[in-house]
Amino acid sequence: METNITSNMALSIAKDYMSKYDLSGDILENLERTIRFYSEFDSVNGSVWLVIVSIAPNDFFAENEYTLVISDKEASVKYIIDPNGHVHSPHLETLTHDEFDSLWNGDSDN
């Protein structure tokens, strides 16, 4: 299947997004496991790239990773699937930086 972007471009989009929204985690070097192309996925119109980001284990998370869902057509992140399977879109949300950081890191001010 012909794609609009390559896996390397999806990797770059993911890294830029993580940097822009100060998201924790690491994208592993094993790109075959880390980045996958799907012709259809969830409610996204068109093909997507899923980029898996590994995070430190946490008692509050079901998994030790989250997924960036990147539209192949738009070459941009549509949303994030967090370690518990919930969907987030930092580029659309109005949380403050501190609120968003505490959501991902489980930090509290206590």
C-alpha positions as CSV (number, residue, x, y, z in Angstrom):
1,M,0.0,0.0,0.0
2,E,1.3,3.5,-0.9
3,T,1.7,5.8,2.1
4,N,1.8,9.6,2.4
5,I,4.6,9.5,5.0
6,T,7.3,7.0,5.8
7,S,8.0,5.3,9.1
8,N,11.0,7.6,9.6
9,M,8.7,10.6,9.1
10,A,6.2,9.2,11.6
11,L,9.1,8.8,14.0
12,S,10.1,12.4,13.5
13,I,6.4,13.6,13.9
14,A,6.2,11.6,17.2
15,K,9.4,13.0,18.6
16,D,8.5,16.6,17.7
17,Y,5.0,16.1,19.3
18,M,6.6,14.6,22.5
19,S,8.9,17.5,22.7
20,K,6.3,20.2,22.0
21,Y,3.9,18.8,24.7
22,D,6.7,17.8,27.1
23,L,5.7,14.1,27.1
24,S,7.8,11.6,29.0
25,G,9.0,8.3,27.5
26,D,11.3,6.8,25.0
27,I,10.8,5.5,21.5
28,L,12.7,2.3,21.3
29,E,15.3,1.7,18.6
30,N,13.5,-1.5,17.4
31,L,11.3,0.3,14.9
32,E,9.6,-2.8,13.6
33,R,8.0,-3.2,17.1
34,T,7.7,0.6,17.8
35,I,6.2,1.9,14.6
36,R,3.4,0.2,12.8
37,F,1.2,1.2,9.8
38,Y,-2.5,0.3,9.6
39,S,-4.8,1.0,6.6
40,E,-7.7,1.5,9.1
41,F,-7.8,2.3,12.8
42,D,-10.5,3.3,15.2
43,S,-12.3,6.4,14.1
44,V,-9.5,8.0,12.1
45,N,-10.4,8.7,8.5
46,G,-7.7,6.9,6.5
47,S,-4.5,5.2,7.3
48,V,-2.5,5.7,10.5
49,W,0.9,5.1,12.0
50,L,1.0,3.9,15.6
51,V,4.1,4.9,17.5
52,I,4.7,3.1,20.9
53,V,6.4,5.1,23.6
54,S,7.9,3.3,26.6
55,I,7.5,4.8,30.0
56,A,8.7,3.9,33.5
57,P,6.5,1.4,35.2
58,N,3.8,2.9,37.5
59,D,1.3,1.4,39.9
60,F,-1.5,3.5,38.4
61,F,-0.9,2.3,34.8
62,A,-2.0,-1.0,33.3
63,E,0.9,-0.9,30.8
64,N,4.3,0.7,30.7
65,E,3.8,2.4,27.3
66,Y,1.4,4.7,25.5
67,T,0.7,5.1,21.8
68,L,0.7,8.1,19.5
69,V,-1.8,7.8,16.7
70,I,-0.5,9.6,13.6
71,S,-2.7,10.3,10.5
72,D,-0.9,9.2,7.4
73,K,-3.0,11.6,5.3
74,E,-2.5,14.7,7.6
75,A,1.1,13.8,8.8
76,S,0.1,14.8,12.3
77,V,-0.8,13.3,15.7
78,K,-4.5,12.7,16.0
79,Y,-4.5,11.5,19.6
80,I,-2.7,9.5,22.3
81,I,-3.8,6.3,23.8
82,D,-2.6,6.3,27.4
83,P,-1.3,3.3,29.3
84,N,-4.8,2.6,30.6
85,G,-6.4,2.8,27.1
86,H,-7.9,6.3,27.5
87,V,-7.7,8.8,24.6
88,H,-6.0,12.2,25.1
89,S,-5.3,15.0,22.6
90,P,-3.0,17.5,24.3
91,H,-3.1,19.7,21.1
92,L,-6.8,20.1,21.7
93,E,-7.0,20.2,25.5
94,T,-7.0,23.3,27.6
95,L,-5.1,21.9,30.6
96,T,-2.3,23.9,32.0
97,H,1.2,22.5,31.6
98,D,1.3,21.6,35.3
99,E,-2.1,19.8,35.1
100,F,-1.1,17.9,32.1
101,D,2.3,17.0,33.6
102,S,0.7,15.7,36.8
103,L,-1.8,13.6,34.7
104,W,1.1,11.8,33.0
105,N,3.5,11.6,35.8
106,G,1.2,11.0,38.7
107,D,2.9,13.8,40.6
108,S,1.2,15.6,43.4
109,D,2.2,18.8,45.2
110,N,2.1,17.0,48.6
